[in-house]
Amino acid sequence: MSVLEWAELVPVFFFALMFIVPKSPRFLVKIDKNEFAENVLEKIGEVTYAKQELSNIELTLKECGASKVKLSDLRSTKIKPILIIGMVLLNFPNISHIYMMI
């Protein structure tokens, strides 16, 4: 097999990893799956570490408000410049006709 054929397998490897890597404990706590979050944290450390981190995560989510982001939030005056810069950087190669040689 040539190098290019092997390179085609890299996305397959990352796709397979998607099912193996556990979800974020913060995400699991946010969707009210505390037992799963505690199991993930126990894989990292001991049971006492997991309980302490779980309580820290719950506390920070309560302090932050952890509200859902709405699509209308993208129209705020703080976010518009960030979106415009991102769109310009995304399209810069097309605008400037500069292409990278790999």
C-alpha positions in Angstrom: 0.0 0.0 0.0 1.2 3.5 -0.8 1.4 6.3 1.8 -1.7 8.0 0.4 -3.7 4.8 0.9 -2.5 4.6 4.5 -3.4 8.2 5.0 -7.0 7.5 4.1 -7.2 5.2 7.2 -6.5 8.1 9.6 -10.1 9.4 9.7 -11.3 5.8 10.2 -9.1 5.6 13.3 -10.4 8.8 14.8 -14.0 7.7 14.0 -13.4 4.5 15.9 -11.9 6.4 18.8 -15.1 8.5 19.1 -16.9 5.4 20.4 -14.1 4.5 22.9 -13.3 7.8 24.5 -15.7 8.6 27.4 -17.8 11.8 27.4 -16.8 14.8 29.4 -17.8 14.6 33.1 -18.9 18.3 32.9 -21.2 17.5 30.0 -22.6 14.4 31.8 -23.4 16.5 34.9 -25.0 19.2 32.7 -27.5 16.6 31.3 -28.1 15.2 34.7 -26.2 11.9 34.4 -24.2 12.2 37.6 -23.6 8.4 37.9 -21.9 8.2 34.5 -19.9 11.3 35.3 -18.7 9.7 38.6 -17.7 6.5 36.7 -15.6 8.5 34.3 -14.0 10.4 37.1 -13.3 7.2 39.0 -11.3 6.0 35.9 -9.0 9.0 36.4 -8.6 8.9 40.1 -9.9 7.2 43.3 -13.5 7.3 44.6 -12.8 10.2 46.9 -11.3 12.2 44.0 -14.4 11.4 41.9 -16.8 12.6 44.5 -14.8 15.8 45.2 -14.6 16.6 41.5 -18.2 15.9 40.9 -19.2 18.3 43.7 -16.8 20.9 42.2 -18.4 20.5 38.8 -21.9 20.8 40.2 -20.9 23.9 42.1 -19.3 25.6 39.1 -22.3 24.8 36.9 -24.7 26.3 39.5 -22.5 29.4 39.8 -22.2 29.9 36.1 -25.9 29.5 35.5 -25.0 26.9 32.7 -27.9 28.0 30.5 -28.3 26.8 27.0 -26.9 28.9 24.2 -29.5 30.2 21.8 -29.0 30.9 18.1 -30.1 34.5 18.7 -27.0 35.0 20.9 -24.9 35.0 17.8 -26.5 38.3 16.7 -25.2 40.1 19.8 -22.8 43.0 19.3 -20.0 41.2 21.2 -20.1 38.2 18.9 -20.5 39.8 15.5 -16.8 40.9 15.2 -15.6 37.4 16.2 -17.9 35.8 13.6 -16.8 38.2 10.8 -13.1 37.7 11.6 -13.6 33.9 11.6 -15.4 34.0 8.2 -12.7 36.2 6.7 -10.0 33.8 7.9 -11.9 30.8 6.7 -12.3 32.3 3.2 -8.8 33.9 3.0 -7.3 31.3 0.7 -10.2 31.6 -1.7 -10.0 35.4 -1.7 -6.2 35.7 -2.1 -5.8 32.7 -4.4 -3.0 31.4 -2.2 -2.9 27.7 -2.0 -0.6 25.5 0.0 1.4 22.7 -1.6 1.4 19.6 0.4 
